[in-house]
């Protein structure tokens, strides 16, 4: 797949996910957004019982590229 196709489908997928999430979570409130740097590294830490949705919400709330890290059991078959 060409890079432009990958970018196109990635953008399309992100927009679709944003619409679905905004349907279920119509109000997303970011507290102290002015404290977040516009560039450079930033570490977001989610510690909620429903933390599987937190990365999606963080990705929607920020306009920056986001990379995720999780504990190993989330990737192991049960």
N, C-alpha and C positions, 0 to 999 in steps of 0.2 A: 504494500500500500504506500503510495506517495505521501510525503510529509504534509502537503497541503490537504490531502484527503483526511489524514489522521487529525490534523488541526480542525478541519471542518466538522468531522464527526465528534471530536472531543468537545468542541464548542456547542454543537447541537445537543449532545448528551448533558452537558452542564446546565444548559438552559432548561431542558426538560425536567431535570432533577430539581432545579430551583423552583419551577412552577408547582411540582407535586408537593415539595416540602412547604412552600408558602401556603398551599391549600390546607395542609394539616396544622401548620404553625403560622397563622396569619400575622402574628405580631412577634417579631424577634427583636429583643431589646439588647443593645450592647452598652454596658455600663463603662464609663471612663474611656471611650473610644479615642479621645484626644491623647491618651497616654501611649497609644500604640505607634511605634515609629513607622514612617512612610516607606522606609527601605532598610535593608539590613536584616539580620536574623532575628526572629521572634519565636519564643517558645510558648505554646498554648497547652495547658494541662487540664484535662477534663477528669473529674473525680466523682461523677454521678453514677448511681446504680444503673441508669439507662445510658451508659457512656458509649454505646454503639451508635447512637444517633448524634452524639456530640461532634464527631469529626465532620459529619455532613453539615451540621448547623454552622460550625466554624468556617468551613469552606464557602458557605453561602454568605455569611456575615462579612467576611473579608474580601477585598478585591485583589488580593495578592495570591500568588501561587502557594499552595499548601502541600506539604509532604507529611505523611502520617507514620507513626510508630505505635506498636501495640505489644502487649505481652504475648509470649509464645503460645499459651493455651488457646488463644483465639484462633490460631492457625492450625491447630491439631484436630484431627478427626476424633469424634467421641462416639 
